[in-house]
Amino acid sequence: MKQVLVNLLEKSIQSGMDARLLPPVAPPRIEVELTKDPGHGDYASNIAMILASQVKKNPREIAKILSEGIEDRDGVLEKVEIAGPGFLNFFIREGELTTLLETVERQGDRYGSSNLGQGRRVQVEFVSANPTGPLHIGHARGAVVGDVMANILAAVGYQVFREYYINDAGNQMNNLGKSVLLRYRELLGETVEFPEGCYRGDYIRELAAELLKRDGDRHLHEKPDEIIPLFTDYAASAILEGIKEDLRLFGVVFDLYFSERELYRDDGVGKLLRTLQEKDFIYREGKALWFRTTAFGDEKDRVVVRQNGEPTYFAADIAYHRKKFLRGFEMVIDIWGADHHGYIPRMSAAVQALGYERDALKVILVQLVNLLRDGKPVAMSTRSGEFVTLHEVVDEVGKDAARYNFLMRRSDSHLDFDLELAKRQSNENPVYYVQYAHARICSILRIAAERGVAAPTTGQVDAGLLRLPEEIDLIKTITRFPEVVKGAARTLEPHRLTFYLNDLAAIFHSYYNKNKVLSDDGALTGARLFLVSSVLTVLKNALKMLGVSTPEKM
């Protein structure tokens, strides 16, 4: 319905310009929104006020031109009113909204999908934690944001590729191997001191014990410089396998785990830096190499090779993003922790220096998670002594509750995650509340089938019987779903889905508590079954995008 109204307004604007009632302008994007007050119609638009600033006319005068220029050949509208400073309020003809339920029934599990992306190839890179320890709760939020964002983009017609970048080069990997070696020696009776930068979690001791069981004490007297690479490779491989398993249990599967080491093969990073230096994007100052990121709006230039000749993380990231585009992706989306906010301008500069559009790189920032139990902060994990792992959270609250709760706020705002609330089987728990709406409708349909009443399909129901305000509210909310999905894709805001589902579930539960779906009135029963079946379709499709299950009984 929103699109129908947008089309009517677009034609009305063009008619106004053709009749010289409006001067020629490039029409702005037309927004049509549901109204909160039925007295103000079903939908409203502020397009007249937006046009007023362009054509220097009174917005109410423009609203009058637009309302009179609407050609409603299909008879969708009952009337159009001008309100306030120039809002256009649209009243939909009684019975017209109910016909929109036929679209839901016809499209089924495709309802909410679209061709917005037109098959464009997009890569979503997320999690990408160093393989130096298990994933913690902060990684968990980034994992679900990335996974759901990828699902949404796929639903609106993009070809989506999920990727995990393994930071398996550099000093942190050497420290990992050194840490395991020290624990290995400790287990063999040596007294060791851990230097700064080494990893101290219990998982390091477990890795050392596994290596000791496999190889015995044969590494005890070998030179550290010679044996650390073996310990590094063993630990990184074991940790990465653990990461993959934890993500799989969380419902996250990647198309590719890309190793940073690949970038350095055949001097790949060095060759790219020399090419950029020839183009004057990189210059030498002293013994260091600097990238001219200020040429693209960054606040200062950035080091790509340190004075000791070692490339920085930034150098590797430039090479990695070049590989992304060379692999044919038209847009790449990076999901980073909020502490990387300052890193965005330099990566944007690099992408532009490589010859790609600034908008080809999108970054979603993910803020920290505060873990609570009944409203009180949770102490650090007793298992590791350092952090609460993703595995521990999923074990305690389950995949569905964890995924849903991580999307209950904008990704760039802090999130309070209450473990007890996430486990609660009550309406206080958002995921339970939404899943219960799904299970409740399944129950209605089962009872109807037991009574010999089949859920009607298009052409078998008089949807015009759905006249109650709460029924119209449900229908309006159902018809919003495709726009919600498109909006989430355009803005890269996956939390819009949970916000929408919370609203839909609340409206449905309220409706169900006031009205009987199954009654002695066969025609009304059929219409209401058609309505709740549409709600079921939307719940199922939206929860699938979130990677959350749809239980039929609870």
N, C-alpha and C positions, 0 to 999 in steps of 0.2 A: 504493500500500500504506500509506503514511503516513496518508493521509486515511481509509482503511478503519479503521485502528487508532484514529485520533482520534475517529471516529464511535462505535466500540465503547466507548471510554472515556467519551465524553459521555453515552451511554445508561446506562452503569454508574453514573456519578455521580448521574444523575437517579434511577435505581432505588434507590440507597443513601439518597437523601433521602426518596423516597416510602416506603421501609420504615423510616424514622426511624433508620437506622444512621448517617446523617450529618445534621447540622443544616442547615437551608436556607441556602445561600450562593449568591452570584453566581459561577458557575464561572469560574476563570481560564483564560487561553489555554493550550491543551494543546499541548505540544511533544513530538514523537516524533522520535528521531534514530536513524540507523544505528549499530550497535555496531562497535567496532574489533576486538573479540575474539569470534570465533564461539561461544566457550564461554559468553558472556553473552547468547546469542540473536542474532537478526537485527536487532531494533529495541529501543529502550529509552525509557522516559519517567520523568521526575521529578515527575509530577503529584501523587503522594501526598505528597511532601515540601512542595510548594507549598500544597496543601490543608491540611496539618498546621498551618501557621502561621496559617491562617484559623479553623480549627475547634478548635484547641487540643487535638489528639489526637496520639498517637504515630504517626509516619509509616508504620511497618511495619503498624500496626493498620489504618490507612486503606488501605494497599496490599492487605492481605488482603481488605478489604471490596470494593475495586474489582476485584481479580482474580476473586473468587468471583461478582461480579455481571456479569461479561462474558458476553453471550449471542452466541456465535459460530455463528449459524445457517447460515452459508455454509461452515463448516468450514475457515476460513483458517488457524487456529492449531493447532499441534501441542501447545503448552503455554505457560503464563505462569508465570514464576518471580519471586519477590521476592528482591532482592539488596541487600546493604549496609544503609544506613540507611533504605531504602524505595523503591529503584528497582524498576520493573516491567520485566522483560525478556521480550520476546515472541519465541517460536520459531515461525517460519512453517512450515506443513506442507510436506513435501517435494513438489516439483512445482508448488506454488501460485505461487511466484515466477516460474517460467518462463511461466506463462500471461499475465503482465504484458507479455511481448514482443508478444503479439497486439495490445495497445493501441498500441504503437509502429508496428506494421505497418499497422494500421487507420487511424491518424491521419496517418501520413506526414509531410509538411512542416508539418502543424499540431501535431505533437507538441511539447510544451513551451509551447504557447499556452494561454490561459485567458480567462475573463471576469471576472477580478479587478477591472478598472477599470470595468466595467459601462457603457462608452460615455461616461464622463465626459470633458469637454474639458480638456486640459492643454497649456499652452504651455511649451516649453523654450527659454530664451534663453541662448545661449552664444557664445563667442569675443568678439563685440562690441568688437573692438579699434578704437582711433581710426584713421581713415583717413589717418594721417600717415607711414606706412611699411609695408614688407612684414611679413607675419606671421612671428614668430620661433618657436623651438622651444617656448617656454612656452605660446604660443597653441595650438600643435599638440596639446599634451596636453589642454587644455581643449576643443579641437574634437572629439577622439575620445571623450572622456568624455561630452560633450553628445550627440553623434550616437548613440553606443551606448545611452546612457540612454533616448533617444527611441525607439530600436528596441525596447528591452526593454519600455517602457511600452506601445507599440503592440501587442506580442505578447501582453500580458496584458489587452487589451481597452480601453485608453484611446484616445480620439481625440487624436492628438498633432500639435502645430503647432510647427515649428522656426523660430526667429526670431533675427535678428542686429540688434542696436541700433547704429546708426551715430552715433557721437559727432561730429557734423559742425557743432556750434555751439560758440562760445566762443573763448577766446584761443589755444588750441593750433592752431586752424585758421588764424587770422590769422598765427601764427608760421610755419605751413607755407607759406603764400603768400609771406611775406616771405623765407623761406629760398630758395625757387625764384627769386624776383626777384633776390636777391643773386647767386646762381650765374649767372643769365642775364646780369647786368651784367658779371660776372667773365669769362664767355665772350666778351663783346664788348670785352674789354681793360681794363676798369676794375679798380682795386685796391679790394677791399672788406674790411670787417671784420665778422665775424659776432658779433652781440650774444648775450648769454646767452638761452637758451631757444630758439634757432633750431636747426633740424635739419641735421646735417652729413654724413649718410650719402651714399655714392656714388649712391644712387638719386635724390637731390635734383639732382645734376649731370646725371644722365640725363634727368630731367624737364625741366630748363632747356634742355638741348640739343634735345629734341623740340619745345619751344615756340619756340625760336629758329629751327629748321628750318621750322616752320609759319608763323610770323609775321614772321620776319626781325628787324630791329632797331627796328621801329616803336614798341616800348614803352620804348626807352632813355631818352627825354626826358620821358616822362609822369610825373605826380606819383604818388609811391608810394601815398598814401591812395586815389587813384582807381583805380590799376591792381592793387593787391594782391588785391582780391576776384576779379579774372579769373584771376590766378595760383593763388589758393586753389582756385577751382572746378575749374580744369584739373588741378591736382595731385591733389586729393581724388578726382575722377572716375577718373583714371588709376590711382591707387593702389587704389581700391575694385575696379576691374575686375581688377587683378592679384590682389587678395585672393580674389575670387570664383573666379578660375581656379585658384589654388593650392588652395583648398578643394575644388573639383571634382576635381582630380587626387588629392586625399586621400580622396575618396569622401564628401565632406560637401556637401549641397545644402540650402539654406534655403527655406522657404515664403515668407518675407518678409524684406527688408532694410528696417528701419524707421528713418527719418531723425529725428534729434533736432530738426531744424528744424521738423518738423510740430507739435511740442509748443508752439512759440512762435507758430504761426500764429493770427491773430485774438486775440492776447494770452491764449492758452490757459493758460499757466503762471500769469500774473498773476491771472486770474479764479479759478483753483483756490485760490491762496494767499489771496485775499480771502475766499473762501467758508470756508476753514479758520480764518481769523482771526475771522470772525463767530461761529464755533462755539467760539472760545476755545482752539483747538489751537495757534494761532500768536499771539504777542504781540510788541509792539515794545519794544525797549530801546535807547535812543539812536536812531541812524539805522538800526540793523539790525533785521531780523525774525528771531525765534527760534521753533522748533517745540518744543512741550512733549513731547518724547520720553520724559522721565523719568516722565510719567504712565503709560507703558506698559512701564516697567522698564529704560529706558536709563540709563546712569550720569550723563549730563548732557544738557541741552537742546542743540539743534543749530541753527546759523544756516541760514536759507533764503534771505535776501537780505542781502548785505553792506552796509556803511555807504555804499559808493559807489553803491548802488542796483542792483548786478548780482546776479542770482540765482545761487545755488550749484549745483553738480552735484546735490546732494540735492534741491533744488527741482524740477529737471527729472526726477529719478528718481521723485519722488512722482507727478508728472503722468503719467509713462510707465506706472507700475504701475496707476494708475487707468484708463488706456486699456486695459490688458490685461484687467482685470476687466469693463469696459464692453463689451468685445468678446465676452464670454460664456465666458471661461475660468474653470473652477471651481477650478483649482489652477495656480499659476505656479511654475516652477522656474528659478532663476538659477544660473548656473555662473560663479563668480568665482575670481580668484587668491587664494591663502591670505592675502596681505597685506590683503585686504578683510574679514578676520574681524571687526574692530571696527565695520564698517558694517552688520552684520546687525541689531543691536538697533534702530538708527534706522529701517531699512526696515521691520522688523516693526512698529514703533510707527506708521509712516505707514500701513501696510496696515490696521491696526486702527482708526486714526482715520478712515480712509475708509469704515469700516463693514463690513469683511470679517474673517473669522476669522483668528486668528493662524496656524493651520496651513495657510491657503490659500497662503502663501508658503513655499517650500522653497529652501534655498541649499546648493549643493554647492561645497565649497572645493577648489581644485586647487593642490597644492604645486609648487615649482620642480623643474626637470629639470636634473640634472648630466650634461653630455655627455662621454662618454669614448671613447677609442679604445684597445682592448686594455688596458683598466683604467687608462689615464692620461688626465687631464683634457685636453679639446680646447681649443686656443687660439681666440680670437674669430675670426669669419669674415673671411677675406682679401678677400671680395667687398665687404663693406660697412664693415669696420673697426669694427662695433658689435655685431653679433649674428649667430648662426647662424639662417638663415631656415628656415621650414617647407619651402619649395621645395627647398633644398639637401639637407635630410635625406631627403625623399621621393625625390629624384633618386638619392641614394647607396644607400639601403637598400631602397627600394620601399615602396609603400603598405601591403602586408600586414604586413611586419615592423614598420613604424613604428606602425601602429594597434595591433597586438597588444602590442608592448613598452610602449606608453604605458599599457596597462591591467594591467601585471604587478604593480602595487602599489595599495593604497588611494589614491584620488585626493588625500586630505589628508596623505599621507606623501611625503617626498622620493623621487625616482626617479633611479636611475643608468641612463642609456641608453648602452650601448656599441655604437658604430657597427659595429665589426668583428664582434662577436657577432651583431648583428642580420642581418648578411650571410652568416653562416656556414651552410653546408649540412651541418649535423651535429645530433646529438641535444642538443648544448649550447644550441642556439637554440630557444626554446620554440615559436615559430610554425612552424618547420620540423618539429619533433617532432610537433605536432598535425596539420599538413597531411600529413605523411608517413603518419600513421595512416589518414587518409582515402584517400590514393593507394594505400596497401597493400591496403586492403579492395577498392577498385575493381579492383586487379590480381587479387585472389583471385576476384572475381565474373567477370572476363573469362576467366580460365583455366578456371573452372568451365563457362562458356558454351561455350568452345572444345571442352570434353570432352563437351558435350551435357548438362550438369547445370544446370538452371535453379534460380535461388534460389527456394526454396519459399515459399508464402504460408500464411496462417492456415488450419488444417485439413488441411494437407498435410505436417505435420511432427510428430514426437514430441518436443516440447520437454522432456519428462521425462528424456531421455537426457543433458541438460546437468546433470551432477551434480558435476563437479570443483569444488573450492573456488574456483579462479580464475574458473570460469564463473559460479558463484553471485555472486562479487564483481562481475563485469562486469554481470550482470543487475541487482544492487542499485544499481550506479552509474548505469546507464541509467535506472532508474525514479526516481532522484533528480532528473533533469533538470527536470521541471516545477516542483518545489519550489524548485530553485535559481533559476529564472527569476522565480518569484513573490517569493522572498526578495530578489533584486536589485532588483525593482520596489518592494517595500515599504520597503527601507532606502536606496534610491537609491545602490546600490553596484555599479556595472557590473563591477568587477574580479572579482566572484564568478564570472562566466562563465569568465574565463581560468583562475582557480584550479581550477574544475571540469574544464575541458577538459584541463588539465595532468594531473590525476588520471586521467581517463578514458583519455587516450592512453597513459599509463604502464601502466595495468592491461591495456589491449589489447596493447601491444607485448610485455609480459611473457608474456601468454597465448599470443600467436602464436609467440613464440620457443620455447615449451615444447611446443606441441601443433599437430598437423596439422589444418587445417580440411578439406582435401580428402583423402579416404582411400578404401580399398576397401570400407569399411563405408558403404553407401548411406544408411541411416537416420541414422547419426551425422553423416555429411557434411551431410545435409539440416538437421539440428538446428543444427550449427555455422554453416552458411551463414545460417540464420535469425537466429542470434545476432549474427554480424558485420554482417549487413544492418541490424540494429537499431542497432548502434554507428555505422554509416555515417549513418543517418538523424539521430541525435543530433549527430554531428560537423557534418553539413551544416547543420542548423537553428541550432546554436550559432554556427558561424562566420559564417553569414549575419547573425545579430544583431550580430556584431562588425564586420561590413562587410569581412570577410576572405575571399579566394577559396578555392575547394575544388578544387584540382588533382586530376585523375584519374591523372596520371603525374608522377613526379618523378625 
